[in-house]
Amino acid sequence: MKELHVRDQWYTGKEVAHQPVLWQETLETVISARQQLSSFLKEVYATPGLQIILTGAGSSAYIGEILQYSFQQHTGLQVSAVATTDLVTHPETFFSPSVPLLLVSFARSGDSPESVATLQLAEKLSDAVSHLVITCNAEGRLAQAARTARRAFVFLLPAASNDQALAMTSSFTCMSLAGLLIADIANVAGKSDMVRKLMGLGRILLDKYAPELDVLTDLDVKRVVFLGSGPLKGAARESHLKVIELTDGQVNCQYDSFLGFRHGPKAIIDDHTVMVYLFSNDPYVRKYELDLVGGIARTERFLYSLGVGQGLKTAGGPDLHLSIELGLDGWRAADDVLAVCSVIPAQLIGFYRSLKLGLNPDAPSRRGGIHRVVQGVNIYPYKD
């Protein structure tokens, strides 16, 4: 972690490094709001025929892809992860007067035009919509709009999670963790040990493996492929975006599931490609994952291979150049928990590679094409 702190002029480095501390603060914040959250959700969940949509834009949308498994498991309801960028253009596909809805919105700033427009469209098109807004910014437009909605709860994360740099790092992991805890809000008081262990995994990544990832980015990396299964596919998607953003697109990235990667996308592999495998802790799932890793090692030419997971020393290690072993007293995290910390390697790779390309990691877009809050989006009146 010291390798990040020596560059104190960069928000990005500090925001990556302080994530484990913020995870504890996130837990405490959820626990402090437990009674209000439980009361709100109990009333909403009692609605017959209720469906849940998890939404956000960009990285915030990928949080929903990680959490849909948790919400499905703990509520037994139909849960979908749909980006606001899809909801705004095709609202009639997802919002219906006859279908009760809980719209769970994730937003760092809450100032993305699509986030506010999605809330307003849901209010217009659904006769029975409730809103749970999980955000890092109390003053954002989304939080303000939710406070005027018919039925809404705004959950505010610790202020330090509201990243100042362009790339979402601590905001992503804190909102992901908050969503995991809220999905099982009835048992949140017993989650302290889980969060403590998650913090331990984060510190392993930052203290032990940051120097090795720094060295990795000295290589002539032109492409990075991130693979994950189930909730970890959402982490792979966030990982691929993080490296693209922080390197201003100079490193091209791809993401997929392990099985999906076989069906065409594998053609991206070349001599400048780094393969990053985010391994599941489910033994059944990992069989499929290790099949792919072994096959790529035998048949493809690539620059480097990196595995991230638990129990890698006995499974998959021989086919990897670097195994990031998240061992912690024999504890095995559920895949949705593992997804929270599994994005850190990509954050580190993107940060270090950004510096080596001569970029400013806090604002890496040299042409000004991407910004901390998206710009240039026009929101048009929806047909009456």
N, C-alpha and C positions, 0 to 999 in steps of 0.2 A: 504494500500500500504506500510505502514511502516514495516509490517511483512516481506516484500520482501527485503526492503532496509537494514534491520539489518543484512542481510547475504550478505554483499557487496563482499565477496570473490567469489560468484557465478555469472557468467555471466547470467545464465538462469533467476535468480530472477530479475536482473536489466532489462533484455531484455523483460520480461513479463511486468514489471512495466512501462516502458517508451512508451508503444504502443500508448496511446492517443495523446501524444505530437507528435509522428512520423506521426500520421494520418493527423495532420494539415500540417506538412512539406510535406507529400505526395501530398496533395491537391495543395499546392503552387508550387510544382515541376511540376505537370500536367498542371496547369494553365500557368506556364512559358513556357512550350513546346507546348501550345495549337495550335498555328499557324502552326508549323511544323507538328504536329500530324494530324491536320485537313487536311492539304494539301496532306499529304501522304495517309491518309485513303480515302479521297474523290476520288483520282485517282484509288486506288485499288478497292473500292466499285463499281466503274463504269464499271468494267470488267464484261461482260455478262457471266452468268452461274457460278459466283464465289461461292465457298464454303469456310467455315472457320473451321479450326481445332484449338482447344485450347489444349496445350500440356505442359508436364513437367514430372518429375519423382518424385515418392513419394508424399510428401506434395504438391509440385508444380503442380502435376497432379490433385490434389483435388481442387485446385483453379479453374481449368477449369470446374470441375463439378458444382461448385457454379455459375460461370459466364456464362455458356452456355445459361441460361435463359435470362440474360441481353443482351448479344450480339444478340440473336435471336430476342428479342423484339425491339431493337433499330435499327437493320440493316435489318430485314425482310429476311435475307439470311439463308441458311441451315448451322447450327452450330453444331459441334460435339466436345465432350471432349474425347480425346484419349491420353493415356499416351505414353511418348517416349519409354517406355519399351515394348509397343505393336507395335509402329511404326517401331522400329528397327528390330524386328523379322518378321513382316509381312508388309513391306512397300508397296508392290504391291496392297494390299487391300485398301490402303488409298491414295496413290499418283498415279496419272494417267496423261499421256501427254495431254489428251483431256479435263481435268477438271481444270480450273483456281482455285488457292488456295491461301488463306491467312493463313499462319501458325503463330499462336500467341504462343510464347514460354515463359514460366515462369521459372525462375531459380534464386535461392539465389546466389550461387557462379558461376554458369555457367560452372563448371568444371566436371560435371557428364559426363562420356563418351557417354551415350545415347543421351544427349542433343545435343552435337556436331554432332554425327552420324545422328540424325534425320534431322538436317538442311542440311547436306551433301546429304542424300538420297533424300530429297525433291528437292534439286537443280538438282540432277541427273535424277530423274524419272518424274518430272513435267516440262512441257514446259512453264508454266506461274505461277510461285510461287512467292509470296511476303512474307516477314518475318517481324513480329513485335516482337521484343525481349524485354521482361520486366524483368529486372534483378537488383540485388543489388550490382553487382560487375563489374565495368567498365573494369577490367583487366582479367575477366574470359575468358575461351576458347570460350564460346558461343558468347559473345559480339565481340570478335576478329574475329571469323569466319563469323559472320553476316556482318561485315564491308567489307568483300570481296564477299558477295553474290550479285546476279544481282540486286535485289531490296529489301532493308531492312531498317528498322528504329529501332534503339536501344534506348529504354527508360530506363534511369538509375534512380533508387530510391535513397533517401537520404542515405549517407554512413552508418549512424547508424542503418539502417535496416538490414545490412549484419551481422546477428547474428554470434557471435563467439562460442557460445555453440553448442553442437551437434544438439539439437532439434530446428527445425524452429518454432519461435514464432512471433516476430515482423516482420520478413521477410514475413511470411505467410499472416498476416493481412494487411501489407502495399502493397504487390503485389495484394492481393484481392481487396483492395480499389482502387488502381491504375487502375486495370482492369475495375472495375465498372465505374469509372470516364471516362476512355477512350472509353468505350462502348457507352457512351452518350456525346462524346467530344463536340458536338455542343452546349451543355447546361452546360458545366463544370463551367463556370463563375458564374452560379447561384447555385452551390452546396455547398457554404460555410456554409449555415445554416444546411444542412443535415450533413455535416462533424462535425460541432460544436456539434450537438445533438448526433451523434455517439460517439464523444469523451466523452460526458456526460454519455452515457451508459457504456463505458469502465471504467470510474472512479467509477461508482456505483459498478461494479463488483470487482474492485481492492480495493476500500476503505471500502465498506460496507460488502461484502460477502467473501473476502479472509479469515478473521478469522474463519468464519463458515465452510468454505471448509477445512481449516487447521484441525479443530476439526473432521470433517468427516473422514479424513485420519487416525485418531487414531483408527478407527474401523478395524476389521479384514477383510479388503477388498481383495478379491481374483479375482473378476470379475467385470467389468463395461460394461454396455450396453448403447450405445448412439443411439438415434433415432431422425431422422429429415425428413422432407418432402420437396420435390423440392430442391431449393438451400441449404436448411438446411440439406439435406442428405449429401451433400459434406462437410458441417461443422461437421456433425456427424462422417464422415469417418476420417477427420483430427483429431478430438477429440480422437477417439479410438487409432489412431497411436501415438498420443502424450503421452498418458498414458503408452502404451506398451514400447515406447522408453525410457521414463524417469524412468521407474521401471525395466528396463532390462528384460522385459517379465514376471516378477514375478506377475504382475497383468494382467490377461488375459482379452482381450477386444473384443467386437463385435459391429458392427454398422449395421444399416438398416433403411429403411423407416418405418413409423408406420404401414402401411398396410402390407408391406412385412414381417415384423417381425412375423406376425401371421402364416406364411406359413413355419413352421418348426424351424426357429432359436429360437423361444421362449423357446425351450427345454433347452437352456443354463442357465436359471434362477435357482438359488439355494440360500441357506441361506447366502452365502457370496457375493451375487451379488448386486451391486448398479445400479439402473436404472436411466438414465439421459435422460430427454425428452427436446428436443430443439423445442419449440412450434412455429408454424406458426402464423403470424398475419392475415392470410386470414380466415375469419369466416367459410367459406365452408370447408377448409382444416382442421381447428381445430376441427370440429365436429368429423371427423374420428379419430383424435389424442386423443381426450378426451374419446371416446368410448374404445380405447385400454387401456388407463391409468386406467380407472375405472374397466375394466375387469381384468387387472393384479392385481390391488389392492384387488379385491374380491376373486380371485382364486389362486394366486401364493404366495409362501413364498419367500421373498427376504430380504436383509439386510437393504436397504435404497432406497428412491426414491427422485429424485431431478428434479424440473422443471425449465427451463430457458426461459423467455419470457416476454411479455408485457400483462397486463390485467389478470394476473393469480389469483389475489385475488378473482375475481368473477367467475373464471372458472378453475376448476382443482385443486384448493388449498386443498380441503378436502382429496383428494386422494394422496397427496404428503407429505413427511416428511419435505422438504424444498422447498419453492417457491422463486426462485431468480426473484424478480419483477423489471423489467427494466422500471419502470414508469418515464416519463419525460414530465410533463406539458400536458398530454393527447396526445402527439405525438406518432404516430405509424409508425415504420420503415417498409419499404418493406422488404420482406424476404431475398433478396440478400444482403441488407444492414445489416440486423440483423445477417446474417451469419458471418460477419466480426468480431463482438464482441462475438458471441456465442461460439467461441472456447476457450475463456479465462478461463471459469470454468475448462475445461480439462487441460489447461496449469497449472493452480494452483493445481489441484488434483495431476497431475503427479509430479510437483515440490515438493510438501509437502510429498507425499508418497515416493518419491525417497529418501529424507532426512531421513525419518523414517525407511527405509529399510537399512540405512547405506551406501547409494550409493553417488557418486559424480554426481549431476544432469547435470553438464556440459559435463561429459564423463561417462555415467552410465553403459556402457557395460563392465562388468568385464572381459569377455573373449576376448574383442577386436573385437567382431563380427560385430559391426556397427560403422560407422565413420561419421564425418561431411560431407565429400565428399565420395561417395561410392567407394569402392576399389574392385579389382579382376574381373572387367568386361572386357572381351575381345571383341573388335569390329572386325568382320570379313568382308572381301570384299564382296560386294553384287554381285550376279551373273550378268554377262553381257548379 
